Amino acid sequence: MEAVSEKVETTVTEIISRSLRIDVGKIVAQARLFVDLDAESLDLLDIRYEIENKFGIKISDNEITESVGRNLTQKEIGELLTVERVVSFVKDKINQQ
């Protein structure tokens, strides 16, 4: 199970790297997508579609951002949505299948 978990983390990090055009070595688990990595909402859509295709899961429109909390402001989402949170979200989605 640990190997699968590590593969998910590596793959999600690579997807974020490609989508944001950032060197994979500069992406750390605690990096906030919108604040630290300068992601925009369109980037998150690209990340979502890449994750769906790579892992064969379906993600609804706001599911990733709502995974950090519902009814949050954009600023709150920006502060809370980290690479680590996205990885955890993907692991949870895979386990739900």
C-alpha positions in Angstrom: 0.0 0.0 0.0 2.9 2.3 0.8 4.2 1.9 -2.8 0.8 2.9 -4.2 0.7 5.9 -1.9 4.2 7.0 -3.0 3.3 6.5 -6.7 0.2 8.7 -6.3 2.2 11.4 -4.6 4.9 11.3 -7.4 2.3 11.3 -10.2 0.2 14.2 -8.7 3.4 16.2 -8.2 4.4 15.6 -11.8 1.0 16.6 -13.0 1.2 19.9 -11.0 4.7 20.5 -12.4 3.6 20.1 -16.0 0.4 22.1 -15.6 2.1 25.0 -13.8 5.3 24.7 -15.8 7.4 24.5 -12.6 10.4 22.3 -12.1 9.2 19.2 -10.2 12.1 19.6 -7.7 10.6 23.0 -6.6 7.3 21.4 -5.6 7.0 20.5 -2.0 4.1 19.0 -0.1 3.3 22.2 1.9 3.3 24.4 -1.2 0.0 26.2 -1.6 -1.2 26.0 -5.2 -2.5 29.5 -5.6 -0.2 31.4 -3.2 3.2 29.7 -3.5 2.9 28.1 -7.0 0.9 30.9 -8.6 -1.8 28.6 -9.9 -4.9 30.1 -11.4 -8.4 28.6 -11.6 -7.8 27.4 -15.2 -4.6 25.7 -14.0 -6.7 23.8 -11.4 -9.0 22.6 -14.2 -6.0 21.3 -16.1 -4.7 19.5 -13.0 -8.1 18.0 -12.4 -8.4 16.7 -16.0 -4.9 15.3 -15.9 -5.7 13.5 -12.6 -8.9 12.1 -13.9 -7.2 10.7 -17.0 -4.2 9.3 -15.2 -6.0 7.6 -12.3 -9.3 6.8 -14.1 -11.4 8.7 -11.5 -14.2 11.3 -11.9 -13.9 14.6 -10.1 -16.8 17.1 -10.0 -16.4 20.8 -10.7 -15.6 22.1 -7.2 -14.7 18.8 -5.5 -11.0 19.5 -5.1 -11.5 23.0 -3.6 -14.3 21.8 -1.4 -12.1 19.1 0.0 -10.4 21.8 2.1 -13.7 23.0 3.3 -17.1 24.2 2.1 -18.3 27.8 1.8 -14.7 29.2 2.0 -13.6 32.4 0.4 -11.1 32.4 -2.5 -8.5 33.7 0.0 -9.2 30.8 2.4 -9.0 28.2 -0.4 -5.7 29.8 -1.5 -4.3 29.4 2.0 -5.5 25.9 2.5 -5.1 24.1 -0.9 -1.6 22.6 -0.8 0.0 19.9 -2.9 -0.3 17.6 0.1 -4.1 18.2 0.2 -4.4 17.4 -3.5 -2.5 14.2 -3.0 -4.7 13.2 -0.1 -7.8 14.0 -2.1 -6.6 11.8 -4.9 -5.8 8.9 -2.6 -9.2 9.2 -1.0 -10.9 9.2 -4.4 -9.0 6.1 -5.4 -9.9 4.3 -2.2 -13.6 5.1 -2.8 -13.6 3.1 -6.0 
